[in-house]
């Protein structure tokens, strides 16, 4: 009898704690990470502001890229014969212009596709990215072949610190690209 009471008290205590926990979570779940929830109008205004500053961000990124390239060029101490290969390498590394990007359908168009059609689009986009990477590799190999062993060492050291393509401005916005909008 004593054991039955103990088990009943333990069960009621556990149930009470569970209910209290659910109540506390329900009260704090509305704003994520202490940020207030935005209305639809606020989200649209924020998106418009973000898009209005796109040119400014793009110019700033271009300036940073030019500074990194100048720093690398100075570190390599290129001679006149190496300059054309450097120019071709730098041109190949430039990101495509906005009009040159293909394969990014809007959300509505992407949502209207069937699963096989979406997969075909994804494969086509990946093939385009692979073609751009192969062109970059070709320019890199041509440039690298003209470097002296000391320049290669410097280039390899600088390249180690580069972490790959950067997609500034797209954190958490995978749906814009269409690939993960309906995943």
C-alpha positions, 0 to 999 in steps of 0.5 A: 500500500505504501509503495502504491502511494509513493508511485502515485505521488511520483507520477503526479509530480512528474505530470505536474512538472511536465505541464508546467514546462509546457506552459513556460515554453508556450509563453516564451516561444513567440519571438525567436531568440529575443527578437520581436516577430515581424508583421508582413509589412515589416518583412516586405519593407526589410526585404525592399531595403535589403534589395535597395542596398544590393548595388552598394554591397556588390560594389563593396565585395568587388572592392574587397576582391580587387584588394585581395587580388592586388595583395596576391599579385604584389606577393607573387612579384609577377614579371611581364611575361606572366601578366597575360596569364594573371589577367586571364586567371583573374577574369576567370575568377570573377563572379558572373554578372547578374544577367549571366546567371541562369537557372534560378526560377522564381518560387512560383515557377519552381513550385509549379514544377513536378519532382522530375522537372525540378531534378532536371533543373537542378542537374542543369544548374549543376552542369553550368556550375561545373562548366564555370569551375572547369574554365577556372581550372583551365585558367588556373593551370595556365597561370600556375604553369608560368609561375616559378617554384618560389611563386608557386609556394607563395600562391599555394600558401595564399590559396590555403587560406581561401575557404572557397566560394562565399555567398554573402547575403544569402544566409537562411534564404535558401528558397531564393535560389529555388533549390531548397524551396520545396525540399 
